[in-house]
Amino acid sequence: MVCWVLWVRFVAGEAVPGWSSILLPMSLLGGIQLLSLGVIGEYLGKIYLETKRRPRYFIQDVIARDNQEPDV
């Protein structure tokens, strides 16, 4: 976005005065806002999965420790 705005401003010369100085901060703040929203969404997703109280994995077989030889 920055490259395109600078190209229109300096190379093409077709930019309305003030257009690039409005568009660059607006796109920067919009990007920061979307990044923050993504981080909040990740945390909310993890909280949602934790509140279900489901195990993280299932144990398929149970092996009795009494029948095993001790590790040396």
PQR file of N, CA, C, O and H, with PARSE charges and radii, in Angstrom:
ATOM      1  N   MET A   1       0.829  -1.185   0.000 -0.4000 1.5000
ATOM      2  CA  MET A   1       0.000   0.000   0.000 -0.0000 2.0000
ATOM      3  C   MET A   1       0.876   1.252   0.000  0.5500 1.7000
ATOM      4  O   MET A   1       0.606   2.216  -0.716 -0.5500 1.4000
ATOM      5  N   VAL A   2       1.918   1.218   0.809 -0.4000 1.5000
ATOM      6  CA  VAL A   2       2.820   2.371   0.889 -0.0000 2.0000
ATOM      7  C   VAL A   2       3.498   2.607  -0.458  0.5500 1.7000
ATOM      8  O   VAL A   2       3.607   3.742  -0.921 -0.5500 1.4000
ATOM      9  H   VAL A   2       2.137   0.435   1.391  0.4000 1.0000
ATOM     10  N   CYS A   3       3.946   1.527  -1.072 -0.4000 1.5000
ATOM     11  CA  CYS A   3       4.617   1.660  -2.374 -0.0000 2.0000
ATOM     12  C   CYS A   3       3.675   2.239  -3.419  0.5500 1.7000
ATOM     13  O   CYS A   3       4.076   3.094  -4.208 -0.5500 1.4000
ATOM     14  H   CYS A   3       3.857   0.605  -0.696  0.4000 1.0000
ATOM     15  N   TRP A   4       2.442   1.788  -3.431 -0.4000 1.5000
ATOM     16  CA  TRP A   4       1.474   2.274  -4.410 -0.0000 2.0000
ATOM     17  C   TRP A   4       1.173   3.760  -4.192  0.5500 1.7000
ATOM     18  O   TRP A   4       1.118   4.536  -5.146 -0.5500 1.4000
ATOM     19  H   TRP A   4       2.116   1.094  -2.789  0.4000 1.0000
ATOM     20  N   VAL A   5       0.981   4.142  -2.933 -0.4000 1.5000
ATOM     21  CA  VAL A   5       0.691   5.549  -2.631 -0.0000 2.0000
ATOM     22  C   VAL A   5       1.866   6.434  -3.033  0.5500 1.7000
ATOM     23  O   VAL A   5       1.674   7.496  -3.626 -0.5500 1.4000
ATOM     24  H   VAL A   5       1.026   3.511  -2.159  0.4000 1.0000
ATOM     25  N   LEU A   6       3.078   5.998  -2.710 -0.4000 1.5000
ATOM     26  CA  LEU A   6       4.251   6.790  -3.078 -0.0000 2.0000
ATOM     27  C   LEU A   6       4.438   6.843  -4.588  0.5500 1.7000
ATOM     28  O   LEU A   6       4.853   7.874  -5.118 -0.5500 1.4000
ATOM     29  H   LEU A   6       3.234   5.136  -2.228  0.4000 1.0000
ATOM     30  N   TRP A   7       4.143   5.763  -5.286 -0.4000 1.5000
ATOM     31  CA  TRP A   7       4.256   5.759  -6.746 -0.0000 2.0000
ATOM     32  C   TRP A   7       3.251   6.724  -7.369  0.5500 1.7000
ATOM     33  O   TRP A   7       3.601   7.485  -8.271 -0.5500 1.4000
ATOM     34  H   TRP A   7       3.806   4.925  -4.856  0.4000 1.0000
ATOM     35  N   VAL A   8       2.014   6.698  -6.898 -0.4000 1.5000
ATOM     36  CA  VAL A   8       1.002   7.619  -7.423 -0.0000 2.0000
ATOM     37  C   VAL A   8       1.391   9.060  -7.107  0.5500 1.7000
ATOM     38  O   VAL A   8       1.181   9.959  -7.922 -0.5500 1.4000
ATOM     39  H   VAL A   8       1.730   6.080  -6.165  0.4000 1.0000
ATOM     40  N   ARG A   9       1.950   9.274  -5.937 -0.4000 1.5000
ATOM     41  CA  ARG A   9       2.295  10.637  -5.507 -0.0000 2.0000
ATOM     42  C   ARG A   9       3.472  11.198  -6.289  0.5500 1.7000
ATOM     43  O   ARG A   9       3.399  12.320  -6.789 -0.5500 1.4000
ATOM     44  H   ARG A   9       2.121   8.544  -5.275  0.4000 1.0000
ATOM     45  N   PHE A  10       4.564  10.429  -6.403 -0.4000 1.5000
ATOM     46  CA  PHE A  10       5.781  10.986  -6.977 -0.0000 2.0000
ATOM     47  C   PHE A  10       5.996  10.645  -8.449  0.5500 1.7000
ATOM     48  O   PHE A  10       6.502  11.482  -9.197 -0.5500 1.4000
ATOM     49  H   PHE A  10       4.623   9.517  -5.997  0.4000 1.0000
ATOM     50  N   VAL A  11       5.630   9.450  -8.882 -0.4000 1.5000
ATOM     51  CA  VAL A  11       5.896   9.048 -10.264 -0.0000 2.0000
ATOM     52  C   VAL A  11       4.758   9.469 -11.182  0.5500 1.7000
ATOM     53  O   VAL A  11       4.988  10.139 -12.189 -0.5500 1.4000
ATOM     54  H   VAL A  11       5.220   8.770  -8.275  0.4000 1.0000
ATOM     55  N   ALA A  12       3.543   9.086 -10.846 -0.4000 1.5000
ATOM     56  CA  ALA A  12       2.412   9.400 -11.717 -0.0000 2.0000
ATOM     57  C   ALA A  12       2.017  10.866 -11.598  0.5500 1.7000
ATOM     58  O   ALA A  12       1.604  11.480 -12.582 -0.5500 1.4000
ATOM     59  H   ALA A  12       3.356   8.541 -10.028  0.4000 1.0000
ATOM     60  N   GLY A  13       2.139  11.423 -10.419 -0.4000 1.5000
ATOM     61  CA  GLY A  13       1.806  12.829 -10.232 -0.0000 2.0000
ATOM     62  C   GLY A  13       0.329  13.133 -10.334  0.5500 1.7000
ATOM     63  O   GLY A  13      -0.043  14.286 -10.551 -0.5500 1.4000
ATOM     64  H   GLY A  13       2.474  10.924  -9.619  0.4000 1.0000
ATOM     65  N   GLU A  14      -0.524  12.137 -10.186 -0.4000 1.5000
ATOM     66  CA  GLU A  14      -1.967  12.324 -10.328 -0.0000 2.0000
ATOM     67  C   GLU A  14      -2.684  12.396  -8.990  0.5500 1.7000
ATOM     68  O   GLU A  14      -3.913  12.335  -8.952 -0.5500 1.4000
ATOM     69  H   GLU A  14      -0.222  11.200 -10.010  0.4000 1.0000
ATOM     70  N   ALA A  15      -1.958  12.523  -7.908 -0.4000 1.5000
ATOM     71  CA  ALA A  15      -2.574  12.498  -6.587 -0.0000 2.0000
ATOM     72  C   ALA A  15      -3.149  13.866  -6.246  0.5500 1.7000
ATOM     73  O   ALA A  15      -2.551  14.898  -6.552 -0.5500 1.4000
ATOM     74  H   ALA A  15      -0.960  12.573  -7.939  0.4000 1.0000
ATOM     75  N   VAL A  16      -4.304  13.861  -5.615 -0.4000 1.5000
ATOM     76  CA  VAL A  16      -4.916  15.081  -5.107 -0.0000 2.0000
ATOM     77  C   VAL A  16      -4.114  15.517  -3.878  0.5500 1.7000
ATOM     78  O   VAL A  16      -3.714  14.662  -3.088 -0.5500 1.4000
ATOM     79  H   VAL A  16      -4.790  13.023  -5.367  0.4000 1.0000
ATOM     80  N   PRO A  17      -3.874  16.783  -3.697 -0.5600 1.5000
ATOM     81  CA  PRO A  17      -3.113  17.222  -2.515  0.2800 2.0000
ATOM     82  C   PRO A  17      -3.776  16.767  -1.214  0.5500 1.7000
ATOM     83  O   PRO A  17      -4.973  16.968  -1.010 -0.5500 1.4000
ATOM     84  N   GLY A  18      -2.981  16.151  -0.339 -0.4000 1.5000
ATOM     85  CA  GLY A  18      -3.477  15.653   0.934 -0.0000 2.0000
ATOM     86  C   GLY A  18      -3.951  14.212   0.892  0.5500 1.7000
ATOM     87  O   GLY A  18      -4.213  13.616   1.937 -0.5500 1.4000
ATOM     88  H   GLY A  18      -2.008  15.987  -0.504  0.4000 1.0000
ATOM     89  N   TRP A  19      -4.065  13.640  -0.309 -0.4000 1.5000
ATOM     90  CA  TRP A  19      -4.568  12.272  -0.457 -0.0000 2.0000
ATOM     91  C   TRP A  19      -3.617  11.253   0.177  0.5500 1.7000
ATOM     92  O   TRP A  19      -4.053  10.363   0.907 -0.5500 1.4000
ATOM     93  H   TRP A  19      -3.853  14.124  -1.158  0.4000 1.0000
ATOM     94  N   SER A  20      -2.333  11.384  -0.101 -0.4000 1.5000
ATOM     95  CA  SER A  20      -1.378  10.404   0.428 -0.0000 2.0000
ATOM     96  C   SER A  20      -1.179  10.564   1.926  0.5500 1.7000
ATOM     97  O   SER A  20      -0.956   9.576   2.627 -0.5500 1.4000
ATOM     98  H   SER A  20      -1.979  12.107  -0.694  0.4000 1.0000
ATOM     99  N   SER A  21      -1.257  11.795   2.430 -0.4000 1.5000
ATOM    100  CA  SER A  21      -1.075  11.995   3.863 -0.0000 2.0000
ATOM    101  C   SER A  21      -2.290  11.544   4.668  0.5500 1.7000
ATOM    102  O   SER A  21      -2.190  11.383   5.884 -0.5500 1.4000
ATOM    103  H   SER A  21      -1.438  12.597   1.861  0.4000 1.0000
ATOM    104  N   ILE A  22      -3.409  11.340   4.031 -0.4000 1.5000
ATOM    105  CA  ILE A  22      -4.585  10.783   4.707 -0.0000 2.0000
ATOM    106  C   ILE A  22      -4.598   9.266   4.585  0.5500 1.7000
ATOM    107  O   ILE A  22      -4.908   8.567   5.550 -0.5500 1.4000
ATOM    108  H   ILE A  22      -3.490  11.470   3.043  0.4000 1.0000
ATOM    109  N   LEU A  23      -4.265   8.754   3.407 -0.4000 1.5000
ATOM    110  CA  LEU A  23      -4.369   7.321   3.148 -0.0000 2.0000
ATOM    111  C   LEU A  23      -3.326   6.501   3.905  0.5500 1.7000
ATOM    112  O   LEU A  23      -3.641   5.413   4.387 -0.5500 1.4000
ATOM    113  H   LEU A  23      -4.014   9.322   2.623  0.4000 1.0000
ATOM    114  N   LEU A  24      -2.097   6.994   4.020 -0.4000 1.5000
ATOM    115  CA  LEU A  24      -1.053   6.220   4.694 -0.0000 2.0000
ATOM    116  C   LEU A  24      -1.325   6.025   6.186  0.5500 1.7000
ATOM    117  O   LEU A  24      -1.262   4.886   6.648 -0.5500 1.4000
ATOM    118  H   LEU A  24      -1.841   7.878   3.628  0.4000 1.0000
ATOM    119  N   PRO A  25      -1.624   7.066   6.969 -0.5600 1.5000
ATOM    120  CA  PRO A  25      -1.917   6.813   8.395  0.2800 2.0000
ATOM    121  C   PRO A  25      -3.193   5.994   8.599  0.5500 1.7000
ATOM    122  O   PRO A  25      -3.289   5.204   9.537 -0.5500 1.4000
ATOM    123  N   MET A  26      -4.170   6.192   7.710 -0.4000 1.5000
ATOM    124  CA  MET A  26      -5.414   5.443   7.848 -0.0000 2.0000
ATOM    125  C   MET A  26      -5.184   3.951   7.608  0.5500 1.7000
ATOM    126  O   MET A  26      -5.746   3.120   8.321 -0.5500 1.4000
ATOM    127  H   MET A  26      -4.092   6.834   6.947  0.4000 1.0000
ATOM    128  N   SER A  27      -4.376   3.607   6.626 -0.4000 1.5000
ATOM    129  CA  SER A  27      -4.096   2.186   6.378 -0.0000 2.0000
ATOM    130  C   SER A  27      -3.197   1.613   7.476  0.5500 1.7000
ATOM    131  O   SER A  27      -3.345   0.442   7.828 -0.5500 1.4000
ATOM    132  H   SER A  27      -3.919   4.282   6.047  0.4000 1.0000
ATOM    133  N   LEU A  28      -2.280   2.394   8.020 -0.4000 1.5000
ATOM    134  CA  LEU A  28      -1.432   1.933   9.110 -0.0000 2.0000
ATOM    135  C   LEU A  28      -2.270   1.650  10.355  0.5500 1.7000
ATOM    136  O   LEU A  28      -2.116   0.598  10.977 -0.5500 1.4000
ATOM    137  H   LEU A  28      -2.160   3.345   7.734  0.4000 1.0000
ATOM    138  N   LEU A  29      -3.144   2.564  10.720 -0.4000 1.5000
ATOM    139  CA  LEU A  29      -3.994   2.356  11.889 -0.0000 2.0000
ATOM    140  C   LEU A  29      -4.978   1.204  11.672  0.5500 1.7000
ATOM    141  O   LEU A  29      -5.281   0.465  12.608 -0.5500 1.4000
ATOM    142  H   LEU A  29      -3.270   3.418  10.215  0.4000 1.0000
ATOM    143  N   GLY A  30      -5.472   1.050  10.459 -0.4000 1.5000
ATOM    144  CA  GLY A  30      -6.355  -0.079  10.158 -0.0000 2.0000
ATOM    145  C   GLY A  30      -5.636  -1.407  10.289  0.5500 1.7000
ATOM    146  O   GLY A  30      -6.217  -2.381  10.767 -0.5500 1.4000
ATOM    147  H   GLY A  30      -5.226   1.651   9.698  0.4000 1.0000
ATOM    148  N   GLY A  31      -4.373  -1.459   9.868 -0.4000 1.5000
ATOM    149  CA  GLY A  31      -3.580  -2.684  10.013 -0.0000 2.0000
ATOM    150  C   GLY A  31      -3.308  -3.025  11.462  0.5500 1.7000
ATOM    151  O   GLY A  31      -3.376  -4.189  11.857 -0.5500 1.4000
ATOM    152  H   GLY A  31      -3.901  -0.668   9.480  0.4000 1.0000
ATOM    153  N   ILE A  32      -3.000  -2.012  12.254 -0.4000 1.5000
ATOM    154  CA  ILE A  32      -2.775  -2.238  13.687 -0.0000 2.0000
ATOM    155  C   ILE A  32      -4.052  -2.723  14.350  0.5500 1.7000
ATOM    156  O   ILE A  32      -4.019  -3.602  15.212 -0.5500 1.4000
ATOM    157  H   ILE A  32      -2.945  -1.066  11.933  0.4000 1.0000
ATOM    158  N   GLN A  33      -5.173  -2.148  13.946 -0.4000 1.5000
ATOM    159  CA  GLN A  33      -6.466  -2.542  14.512 -0.0000 2.0000
ATOM    160  C   GLN A  33      -6.794  -4.002  14.161  0.5500 1.7000
ATOM    161  O   GLN A  33      -7.267  -4.747  15.019 -0.5500 1.4000
ATOM    162  H   GLN A  33      -5.199  -1.434  13.247  0.4000 1.0000
ATOM    163  N   LEU A  34      -6.552  -4.411  12.928 -0.4000 1.5000
ATOM    164  CA  LEU A  34      -6.812  -5.794  12.534 -0.0000 2.0000
ATOM    165  C   LEU A  34      -5.879  -6.772  13.238  0.5500 1.7000
ATOM    166  O   LEU A  34      -6.295  -7.869  13.609 -0.5500 1.4000
ATOM    167  H   LEU A  34      -6.167  -3.805  12.231  0.4000 1.0000
ATOM    168  N   LEU A  35      -4.631  -6.383  13.421 -0.4000 1.5000
ATOM    169  CA  LEU A  35      -3.688  -7.235  14.141 -0.0000 2.0000
ATOM    170  C   LEU A  35      -4.127  -7.418  15.590  0.5500 1.7000
ATOM    171  O   LEU A  35      -4.084  -8.531  16.114 -0.5500 1.4000
ATOM    172  H   LEU A  35      -4.293  -5.492  13.120  0.4000 1.0000
ATOM    173  N   SER A  36      -4.548  -6.341  16.237 -0.4000 1.5000
ATOM    174  CA  SER A  36      -5.025  -6.425  17.623 -0.0000 2.0000
ATOM    175  C   SER A  36      -6.264  -7.295  17.724  0.5500 1.7000
ATOM    176  O   SER A  36      -6.399  -8.085  18.658 -0.5500 1.4000
ATOM    177  H   SER A  36      -4.584  -5.437  15.811  0.4000 1.0000
ATOM    178  N   LEU A  37      -7.162  -7.155  16.772 -0.4000 1.5000
ATOM    179  CA  LEU A  37      -8.375  -7.972  16.769 -0.0000 2.0000
ATOM    180  C   LEU A  37      -8.047  -9.447  16.575  0.5500 1.7000
ATOM    181  O   LEU A  37      -8.712 -10.304  17.158 -0.5500 1.4000
ATOM    182  H   LEU A  37      -7.052  -6.514  16.013  0.4000 1.0000
ATOM    183  N   GLY A  38      -7.041  -9.758  15.772 -0.4000 1.5000
ATOM    184  CA  GLY A  38      -6.612 -11.138  15.597 -0.0000 2.0000
ATOM    185  C   GLY A  38      -6.034 -11.734  16.861  0.5500 1.7000
ATOM    186  O   GLY A  38      -6.301 -12.894  17.176 -0.5500 1.4000
ATOM    187  H   GLY A  38      -6.501  -9.062  15.299  0.4000 1.0000
ATOM    188  N   VAL A  39      -5.243 -10.957  17.595 -0.4000 1.5000
ATOM    189  CA  VAL A  39      -4.661 -11.433  18.849 -0.0000 2.0000
ATOM    190  C   VAL A  39      -5.765 -11.691  19.870  0.5500 1.7000
ATOM    191  O   VAL A  39      -5.749 -12.713  20.557 -0.5500 1.4000
ATOM    192  H   VAL A  39      -5.027 -10.015  17.340  0.4000 1.0000
ATOM    193  N   ILE A  40      -6.721 -10.773  19.973 -0.4000 1.5000
ATOM    194  CA  ILE A  40      -7.847 -10.957  20.891 -0.0000 2.0000
ATOM    195  C   ILE A  40      -8.654 -12.195  20.501  0.5500 1.7000
ATOM    196  O   ILE A  40      -9.095 -12.947  21.370 -0.5500 1.4000
ATOM    197  H   ILE A  40      -6.734  -9.943  19.415  0.4000 1.0000
ATOM    198  N   GLY A  41      -8.847 -12.407  19.212 -0.4000 1.5000
ATOM    199  CA  GLY A  41      -9.578 -13.585  18.742 -0.0000 2.0000
ATOM    200  C   GLY A  41      -8.879 -14.888  19.095  0.5500 1.7000
ATOM    201  O   GLY A  41      -9.532 -15.867  19.454 -0.5500 1.4000
ATOM    202  H   GLY A  41      -8.489 -11.796  18.506  0.4000 1.0000
ATOM    203  N   GLU A  42      -7.553 -14.904  18.994 -0.4000 1.5000
ATOM    204  CA  GLU A  42      -6.808 -16.104  19.367 -0.0000 2.0000
ATOM    205  C   GLU A  42      -7.007 -16.423  20.843  0.5500 1.7000
ATOM    206  O   GLU A  42      -7.242 -17.576  21.205 -0.5500 1.4000
ATOM    207  H   GLU A  42      -7.023 -14.109  18.701  0.4000 1.0000
ATOM    208  N   TYR A  43      -6.912 -15.409  21.694 -0.4000 1.5000
ATOM    209  CA  TYR A  43      -7.093 -15.637  23.124 -0.0000 2.0000
ATOM    210  C   TYR A  43      -8.518 -16.074  23.441  0.5500 1.7000
ATOM    211  O   TYR A  43      -8.716 -16.953  24.279 -0.5500 1.4000
ATOM    212  H   TYR A  43      -6.721 -14.473  21.400  0.4000 1.0000
ATOM    213  N   LEU A  44      -9.502 -15.486  22.796 -0.4000 1.5000
ATOM    214  CA  LEU A  44     -10.891 -15.895  23.032 -0.0000 2.0000
ATOM    215  C   LEU A  44     -11.122 -17.337  22.586  0.5500 1.7000
ATOM    216  O   LEU A  44     -11.864 -18.074  23.235 -0.5500 1.4000
ATOM    217  H   LEU A  44      -9.342 -14.772  22.114  0.4000 1.0000
ATOM    218  N   GLY A  45     -10.495 -17.742  21.487 -0.4000 1.5000
ATOM    219  CA  GLY A  45     -10.615 -19.125  21.036 -0.0000 2.0000
ATOM    220  C   GLY A  45     -10.014 -20.103  22.023  0.5500 1.7000
ATOM    221  O   GLY A  45     -10.585 -21.163  22.281 -0.5500 1.4000
ATOM    222  H   GLY A  45      -9.892 -17.143  20.959  0.4000 1.0000
ATOM    223  N   LYS A  46      -8.872 -19.755  22.571 -0.4000 1.5000
ATOM    224  CA  LYS A  46      -8.239 -20.629  23.572 -0.0000 2.0000
ATOM    225  C   LYS A  46      -9.067 -20.692  24.854  0.5500 1.7000
ATOM    226  O   LYS A  46      -9.195 -21.758  25.458 -0.5500 1.4000
ATOM    227  H   LYS A  46      -8.408 -18.894  22.361  0.4000 1.0000
ATOM    228  N   ILE A  47      -9.620 -19.576  25.265 -0.4000 1.5000
ATOM    229  CA  ILE A  47     -10.473 -19.559  26.455 -0.0000 2.0000
ATOM    230  C   ILE A  47     -11.708 -20.409  26.229  0.5500 1.7000
ATOM    231  O   ILE A  47     -12.125 -21.146  27.122 -0.5500 1.4000
ATOM    232  H   ILE A  47      -9.516 -18.711  24.775  0.4000 1.0000
ATOM    233  N   TYR A  48     -12.302 -20.317  25.040 -0.4000 1.5000
ATOM    234  CA  TYR A  48     -13.484 -21.105  24.722 -0.0000 2.0000
ATOM    235  C   TYR A  48     -13.176 -22.600  24.790  0.5500 1.7000
ATOM    236  O   TYR A  48     -13.962 -23.367  25.345 -0.5500 1.4000
ATOM    237  H   TYR A  48     -11.963 -19.718  24.314  0.4000 1.0000
ATOM    238  N   LEU A  49     -12.049 -23.017  24.235 -0.4000 1.5000
ATOM    239  CA  LEU A  49     -11.684 -24.440  24.270 -0.0000 2.0000
ATOM    240  C   LEU A  49     -11.418 -24.915  25.691  0.5500 1.7000
ATOM    241  O   LEU A  49     -11.729 -26.058  26.024 -0.5500 1.4000
ATOM    242  H   LEU A  49     -11.410 -22.394  23.784  0.4000 1.0000
ATOM    243  N   GLU A  50     -10.853 -24.064  26.529 -0.4000 1.5000
ATOM    244  CA  GLU A  50     -10.588 -24.446  27.918 -0.0000 2.0000
ATOM    245  C   GLU A  50     -11.876 -24.562  28.727  0.5500 1.7000
ATOM    246  O   GLU A  50     -11.965 -25.409  29.616 -0.5500 1.4000
ATOM    247  H   GLU A  50     -10.601 -23.135  26.258  0.4000 1.0000
ATOM    248  N   THR A  51     -12.860 -23.742  28.441 -0.4000 1.5000
ATOM    249  CA  THR A  51     -14.101 -23.778  29.227 -0.0000 2.0000
ATOM    250  C   THR A  51     -14.947 -25.006  28.915  0.5500 1.7000
ATOM    251  O   THR A  51     -15.861 -25.326  29.675 -0.5500 1.4000
ATOM    252  H   THR A  51     -12.788 -23.053  27.719  0.4000 1.0000
ATOM    253  N   LYS A  52     -14.670 -25.690  27.834 -0.4000 1.5000
ATOM    254  CA  LYS A  52     -15.403 -26.924  27.525 -0.0000 2.0000
ATOM    255  C   LYS A  52     -14.979 -28.062  28.437  0.5500 1.7000
ATOM    256  O   LYS A  52     -15.703 -29.049  28.574 -0.5500 1.4000
ATOM    257  H   LYS A  52     -13.927 -25.430  27.216  0.4000 1.0000
ATOM    258  N   ARG A  53     -13.814 -27.938  29.063 -0.4000 1.5000
ATOM    259  CA  ARG A  53     -13.258 -28.933  29.990 -0.0000 2.0000
ATOM    260  C   ARG A  53     -13.106 -30.310  29.358  0.5500 1.7000
ATOM    261  O   ARG A  53     -13.344 -31.327  30.010 -0.5500 1.4000
ATOM    262  H   ARG A  53     -13.225 -27.137  28.952  0.4000 1.0000
ATOM    263  N   ARG A  54     -12.725 -30.341  28.134 -0.4000 1.5000
ATOM    264  CA  ARG A  54     -12.446 -31.611  27.463 -0.0000 2.0000
ATOM    265  C   ARG A  54     -10.962 -31.913  27.612  0.5500 1.7000
ATOM    266  O   ARG A  54     -10.143 -30.996  27.673 -0.5500 1.4000
ATOM    267  H   ARG A  54     -12.532 -29.515  27.604  0.4000 1.0000
ATOM    268  N   PRO A  55     -10.613 -33.194  27.670 -0.5600 1.5000
ATOM    269  CA  PRO A  55      -9.183 -33.518  27.774  0.2800 2.0000
ATOM    270  C   PRO A  55      -8.461 -33.139  26.486  0.5500 1.7000
ATOM    271  O   PRO A  55      -9.062 -33.112  25.412 -0.5500 1.4000
ATOM    272  N   ARG A  56      -7.190 -32.853  26.602 -0.4000 1.5000
ATOM    273  CA  ARG A  56      -6.403 -32.473  25.427 -0.0000 2.0000
ATOM    274  C   ARG A  56      -6.092 -33.671  24.543  0.5500 1.7000
ATOM    275  O   ARG A  56      -5.852 -33.517  23.346 -0.5500 1.4000
ATOM    276  H   ARG A  56      -6.702 -32.876  27.474  0.4000 1.0000
ATOM    277  N   TYR A  57      -6.097 -34.852  25.125 -0.4000 1.5000
ATOM    278  CA  TYR A  57      -5.860 -36.071  24.369 -0.0000 2.0000
ATOM    279  C   TYR A  57      -6.595 -37.213  25.058  0.5500 1.7000
ATOM    280  O   TYR A  57      -6.951 -37.116  26.232 -0.5500 1.4000
ATOM    281  H   TYR A  57      -6.293 -34.977  26.098  0.4000 1.0000
ATOM    282  N   PHE A  58      -6.814 -38.282  24.327 -0.4000 1.5000
ATOM    283  CA  PHE A  58      -7.477 -39.462  24.860 -0.0000 2.0000
ATOM    284  C   PHE A  58      -6.450 -40.571  25.019  0.5500 1.7000
ATOM    285  O   PHE A  58      -5.605 -40.778  24.148 -0.5500 1.4000
ATOM    286  H   PHE A  58      -6.524 -38.361  23.373  0.4000 1.0000
ATOM    287  N   ILE A  59      -6.529 -41.281  26.135 -0.4000 1.5000
ATOM    288  CA  ILE A  59      -5.641 -42.412  26.375 -0.0000 2.0000
ATOM    289  C   ILE A  59      -6.362 -43.652  25.868  0.5500 1.7000
ATOM    290  O   ILE A  59      -7.424 -44.016  26.372 -0.5500 1.4000
ATOM    291  H   ILE A  59      -7.216 -41.114  26.843  0.4000 1.0000
ATOM    292  N   GLN A  60      -5.777 -44.293  24.868 -0.4000 1.5000
ATOM    293  CA  GLN A  60      -6.419 -45.438  24.241 -0.0000 2.0000
ATOM    294  C   GLN A  60      -6.265 -46.704  25.082  0.5500 1.7000
ATOM    295  O   GLN A  60      -7.240 -47.431  25.273 -0.5500 1.4000
ATOM    296  H   GLN A  60      -4.914 -43.997  24.458  0.4000 1.0000
ATOM    297  N   ASP A  61      -5.079 -46.978  25.580 -0.4000 1.5000
ATOM    298  CA  ASP A  61      -4.820 -48.172  26.367 -0.0000 2.0000
ATOM    299  C   ASP A  61      -4.275 -47.771  27.736  0.5500 1.7000
ATOM    300  O   ASP A  61      -3.516 -46.810  27.863 -0.5500 1.4000
ATOM    301  H   ASP A  61      -4.288 -46.388  25.425  0.4000 1.0000
ATOM    302  N   VAL A  62      -4.679 -48.525  28.750 -0.4000 1.5000
ATOM    303  CA  VAL A  62      -4.159 -48.307  30.092 -0.0000 2.0000
ATOM    304  C   VAL A  62      -3.207 -49.442  30.395  0.5500 1.7000
ATOM    305  O   VAL A  62      -3.575 -50.613  30.304 -0.5500 1.4000
ATOM    306  H   VAL A  62      -5.296 -49.305  28.647  0.4000 1.0000
ATOM    307  N   ILE A  63      -1.982 -49.098  30.756 -0.4000 1.5000
ATOM    308  CA  ILE A  63      -0.966 -50.097  31.057 -0.0000 2.0000
ATOM    309  C   ILE A  63      -0.713 -50.056  32.554  0.5500 1.7000
ATOM    310  O   ILE A  63      -0.420 -49.000  33.115 -0.5500 1.4000
ATOM    311  H   ILE A  63      -1.683 -48.147  30.830  0.4000 1.0000
ATOM    312  N   ALA A  64      -0.828 -51.205  33.192 -0.4000 1.5000
ATOM    313  CA  ALA A  64      -0.610 -51.268  34.642 -0.0000 2.0000
ATOM    314  C   ALA A  64       0.876 -51.164  34.934  0.5500 1.7000
ATOM    315  O   ALA A  64       1.681 -51.843  34.297 -0.5500 1.4000
ATOM    316  H   ALA A  64      -1.066 -52.063  32.736  0.4000 1.0000
ATOM    317  N   ARG A  65       1.249 -50.325  35.886 -0.4000 1.5000
ATOM    318  CA  ARG A  65       2.652 -50.155  36.245 -0.0000 2.0000
ATOM    319  C   ARG A  65       3.162 -51.325  37.083  0.5500 1.7000
ATOM    320  O   ARG A  65       4.374 -51.517  37.185 -0.5500 1.4000
ATOM    321  H   ARG A  65       0.595 -49.774  36.404  0.4000 1.0000
ATOM    322  N   ASP A  66       2.287 -52.095  37.672 -0.4000 1.5000
ATOM    323  CA  ASP A  66       2.725 -53.224  38.513 -0.0000 2.0000
ATOM    324  C   ASP A  66       3.381 -54.320  37.695  0.5500 1.7000
ATOM    325  O   ASP A  66       4.245 -55.032  38.208 -0.5500 1.4000
ATOM    326  H   ASP A  66       1.302 -51.939  37.589  0.4000 1.0000
ATOM    327  N   ASN A  67       3.004 -54.472  36.463 -0.4000 1.5000
ATOM    328  CA  ASN A  67       3.531 -55.543  35.633 -0.0000 2.0000
ATOM    329  C   ASN A  67       4.845 -55.158  34.933  0.5500 1.7000
ATOM    330  O   ASN A  67       5.473 -56.012  34.307 -0.5500 1.4000
ATOM    331  H   ASN A  67       2.303 -53.893  36.046  0.4000 1.0000
ATOM    332  N   GLN A  68       5.254 -53.934  35.026 -0.4000 1.5000
ATOM    333  CA  GLN A  68       6.458 -53.505  34.340 -0.0000 2.0000
ATOM    334  C   GLN A  68       7.679 -53.678  35.231  0.5500 1.7000
ATOM    335  O   GLN A  68       7.582 -53.616  36.457 -0.5500 1.4000
ATOM    336  H   GLN A  68       4.743 -53.241  35.535  0.4000 1.0000
ATOM    337  N   GLU A  69       8.823 -53.896  34.602 -0.4000 1.5000
ATOM    338  CA  GLU A  69      10.061 -53.979  35.330 -0.0000 2.0000
ATOM    339  C   GLU A  69      10.561 -52.568  35.614  0.5500 1.7000
ATOM    340  O   GLU A  69      10.349 -51.663  34.807 -0.5500 1.4000
ATOM    341  H   GLU A  69       8.901 -53.947  33.607  0.4000 1.0000
ATOM    342  N   PRO A  70      11.205 -52.377  36.726 -0.5600 1.5000
ATOM    343  CA  PRO A  70      11.715 -51.023  37.025  0.2800 2.0000
ATOM    344  C   PRO A  70      12.827 -50.628  36.071  0.5500 1.7000
ATOM    345  O   PRO A  70      13.623 -51.457  35.630 -0.5500 1.4000
ATOM    346  N   ASP A  71      12.859 -49.334  35.766 -0.4000 1.5000
ATOM    347  CA  ASP A  71      13.934 -48.811  34.901 -0.0000 2.0000
ATOM    348  C   ASP A  71      15.219 -48.695  35.690  0.5500 1.7000
ATOM    349  O   ASP A  71      15.219 -48.289  36.852 -0.5500 1.4000
ATOM    350  H   ASP A  71      12.212 -48.661  36.124  0.4000 1.0000
ATOM    351  N   VAL A  72      16.317 -49.059  35.043 -0.4000 1.5000
ATOM    352  CA  VAL A  72      17.622 -48.987  35.709 -0.0000 2.0000
ATOM    353  C   VAL A  72      18.466 -47.948  35.065  0.5500 1.7000
ATOM    354  O   VAL A  72      19.604 -47.733  35.481 -0.5500 1.4000
ATOM    355  H   VAL A  72      16.317 -49.389  34.099  0.4000 1.0000
TER
END
